[in-house]
Amino acid sequence: MSEELVSVIIPTKNSAKTLGACLESIKNQTYQNIEIIVVDNNSTDDTKEIALRYTKKVFNKGPERSAQVNFGVKQSVGEHVYKVDSDFILDKLVIAQCVKKINEGFDAVVVHNTPDETVSWIAKIRKFEVDMYKFDMDHSSARFVKKDVYEKISGFNEKITAGEDYDFQNKLNRAGYRTGFINAEALHLGEPTKLWPHLKKYYWYGKDFINFRSENKQEASTQLKLIRSVYVKNWKKIVSRPLLSVKFITYLSGKYLFGAMGYLAGLFRRNKLRRIRLLLLGTHGQNNVGDELLLETFLYQFRQINDFQVDIIVNSYTPQTTCEKFNVKTFHTTKAKHKLLFYIFWCDVIVFAGGSIVKEMYSSYGRKTYSVMNMLIFLILFSKKIARKKVVLSNIGIGPIFTKKGLKKANMILSNSDYISVRDDLSKICGLNANNSVAINIVPDAVLSLDRKYFGLSSLGTKKPTQHRKVTRLAINLCRNISKPEVWSNFLDEIIKFLILVNRQNPGIQIIGIPMQTNYTTDDQKVLEELKNKFVSSKISNNFKIEKTKGAKELVDLLGTCDLVITERLHCAILSTILAIPFISLEYDIKVKGYLQSINMIDCGIAIDEKFNSSALYQKTVFLMNNYHAHQKCLEKLFQQKNYESNRYFEFIRNLIIQYSIK
């Protein structure tokens, strides 16, 4: 009988001092059918290098350990998962005893973690305390668990950063799963060496225990109380070592005092600040359907912050229109700069909500190269240095940045932000080129948190899927914001050749032009009208219609009637992903290529450069239509994954905003 595979998940953050010893103890287990998965959180020391000596499965994920472990479990292939902290050394029998206990009929196993008393005098006291909890279910939590059980209880709660292990065990208990104990132990190397920082940690734990208590109201009274039944059971041990017991009681009193102070401070602030004030900044009110959809997404997600009244202020180039459309208070982006400064002082948190904002501007935009970054530098430095506010860059795009001057400006933006998430790998690479020590988290584009039900749809498209599909309605979207304006004329000519070729192969095809941005510096409608005139003048067909949509809902309804989408605009491709409509992206900007990479669909893109030709675009079209149903299913699967990841991220970011607001 083959041994069951055990996946050992190790979350790390600058863990180079202890990780080697931890991994060596795992390697030396008597039970050998093990896979090691290390999930790092942007370490700046040698953590990743050390991890790679023991396993190829080394990933990067934030923002904290619960999210890291949940991510690690998703990457695992074992029947059982075992969370091991990077400062643990395992007894060589630990995993063997855990597997044996599972085979005895248990669903999860507690591995006692005993402090290394050689580290400090505090560690001796902690060992005296912690060893009383061995085999005590009220104050222990399982780390070794069947993978299917882990998934059924949804793993660790990422809203909780203090007491997440208790919360995990409580979920196991509520679901009726059996938890067992083993004799073998893990040695905890990361014991405190100084008292004051240790007590301060419990103060911050106390603040966060509000979240734990709200999720575990019944269990919290037992798990958090000062006088525990386990102390009574160990009275002989306490009496036999009077000097150490006095130190333990003093230490325990200090720990609970600081924890209680933190809890009361958090409770006071939460009760006092039931209102959260957000300043939401972005490229709003420019008649761009994609940008408006981003704003709609962030408003939808941030209005879901429970137990708080959320007041949101938004900048806009057309404030009255934005106010009426989204029922949100607005001010003019350029004509009311005094209001912007006022709202920076007014708010609790400033959120730059999506969009490619840390970048050098193309000449086709008609703006100065560093205009956007200069504005960001001023706003962020003013917010941090003068107003003392928290700044979040959420779901943003970074790049392109071509110059050393641009990299310096990007560094100023990133190094002065409190939290940064980007929507693709290329953005992260670009950001790390500017500052390789800043923590940059990769998350899906914000709009992927929405689903078809949000848009009032219940099924894929409007037509029955088949393996081979004839193109009857082709949607096309173009914009002039390309990195190389000199290739535009050739690009447009090649698009015409492509449309003529498609029309010859599919007589009667309807071509639907979809402008995503109108009445602004870059007007998609004018570009599509130019394309339509050239196509009609070819006398091949008159079936070219431009459909101007007022918003995302109308755009979704229109896309749902089409067989294929050819698009430059990023959010037209994203909506096509949500609807599982095959699309080809015309890569006019790094953000489009970055999105395709993020969903593993790089073959569905074609760069707009000197080599762009109609034949290559047509070949991609033929391939998609010949494999239509398979491609549609692939899009559906990818969207489900990204939708889940995006909503988990927004759960985290809402919790982060609460933390920033009540501190």
Secondary structure, 3 states (H helix, E strand, C coil): CCCCCEEEEEEECCCHHHHHHHHHHHHCCCCCCEEEEEEECCCCCCHHHHHHCCCCCEEECCCCHHHHHHHHHHHCCCCEEEECCCCEEECCCHHHHHHHHHHCCCCEEEEEEEECCCCCHHHHHHHHHHHHHCCCHHHCCCCEEEHHHHHHCCCCCCCCCCCHHHHHHHHHHHCCCCEEEEEEEEEECCCCCCHHHHHHHHHHHHHHHHHHHHHCHHHHHHHCCCCCHHHHHCHHHHHHCHHHHHHHHHHHHHHHHHHHHHHHHHHHHHHHCCEEEEEEECCCCCCEHHHHHHHHHHHHHHCCCCCCEEEEEEEECCHHHHHHHHCCEEEECCCCHHHHHHHHHHCCEEEEEEEEEECCCCHHHCCCCCHHHHHHHHHHHHHHHHCCCEEEEEEEEECCCCCHHHHHHHHHHHHCCCEEEECCHHHHHHHHHHCCCCCCEECCCHHHHCCCCCCCCCCCCCCCCCCCCCCCEEEEECCCCCCCHHHHHHHHHHHHHHHHHHHHHCCCCEEEECCCECCCCCCHHHHHHHHHHHHHHCCCCCCEEECCCCCHHHHHHHHCCCCEEEECCHHHHHHHHHHCCCEEEEECCHHHHHHHHHCCCHHHEEECCCCCCHHHHHHHHHHHHHCHHHHHHHHHHHHHHHHHHHHHHHHHHHHHHHHHHHC
